[in-house]
Amino acid sequence: MIRPRRDTDLDACAAVLAAVHTHSGYPHHWPDNPARWVTPDGLSAAWVAEADGAVAGHAALCGPEISRLCVAPAARGAGLGRRLLETAAAAARARGLRPVLEVKTTDTAAIALYERLGWLRHGTERQEWGAGEVVWVHHYAAPAPDAPPS
């Protein structure tokens, strides 16, 4: 089940984020305050995915950008990531925006999901993430609402 995130979900979201970070290194840098990290500046809306009555995933919308998307490793494969992404994209479209997102080029599982769902890569850029650290990210735009998945 996908539902709007409540303030009471923040600790559970932080726990999911910790499991994802341990499993796959997302987010790249562990935040000092994980609950604050899933509530970025410019937040328009946020959702959680539930599995067996527990929070198992999260997505945020900041303007047109979908961010903070994660699904607990133990809950992967059940379509929660797809459903979170579709929910956030629909919310962006309802606001008259074309949904976009960015992903590190090394996050192959996320890239596979986005491309399988028909998201269109429209660029790759080099970003400096502090202390001379360079990361490459792909930029994606959502397919047209009536476009079939690839």
DOTOR-138104 format. One record per residue (C-alpha): residue in three letters; y, x, z. Coordinates in steps of 0.5 Angstrom, whole numbers, plus 500, padded with zeros to 3 digits. Each point is the difference from the previous one (the first is absolute). Layout:
! residues N
ALAYXZ...
! end
This chain:
! residues 150
MET500500500ILE507502498ARG506498505PRO507502501ARG500506505ARG502498507ASP504505505THR493499505ASP496503494LEU504507500ASP495503505ALA494498496CYS504502493ALA501507504ALA493500501VAL498499493LEU505505498ALA497505504ALA493499497VAL502500493HIS504507502THR494503503HIS496498494SER504501494GLY506503502TYR505494499PRO506501502HIS501507498HIS503502507TRP498496506PRO506496503ASP503501507ASN500493500PRO495496496ALA502493502ARG507502497TRP497503494VAL497494498THR507497501PRO504504495ASP508499499GLY501494495LEU494496502SER500494496ALA493497502ALA493503503TRP493497500VAL493502503ALA493499498GLU495498505ALA493501500ASP495497505GLY507498504ALA503507501VAL505503496ALA497504494GLY506501496HIS507500499ALA506500494ALA507500500LEU506498495CYS506503500GLY504497494PRO496501494GLU496506503ILE493498503SER498506506ARG497501506LEU493497497CYS494502503VAL493497502ALA496503505PRO494504497ALA495496504ALA503494496ARG500503493GLY497496494ALA501493502GLY506499496LEU505501506GLY504505496ARG501496494ARG501494504LEU506503504LEU503503493GLU500493497THR503497506ALA506505500ALA500500492ALA501492500ALA505501506ALA504505496ARG500495493ALA502494504ARG506504502GLY501501493LEU498508500ARG495504496PRO495503505VAL500507500LEU496506505GLU499507500VAL494504502LYS498507501THR497503494THR494502504ASP499493503THR494499495ALA497494503ALA507496500ILE502502493ALA493497498LEU502494503TYR507499497GLU497502493ARG494495501LEU505495502GLY504501494TRP506504503LEU504504495ARG501507501HIS507501498GLY502507502THR498506505GLU505504504ARG500506504GLN503499507GLU502504506TRP497498506GLY504505505ALA499507502GLY498502492GLU494495500VAL500498493VAL496493498TRP499497494VAL500492499HIS498495495HIS505494499TYR497493498ALA502494498ALA496493501PRO498497494ALA503494497PRO497494505ASP496497494ALA497507498PRO493501501PRO497505504SER498506496
! end
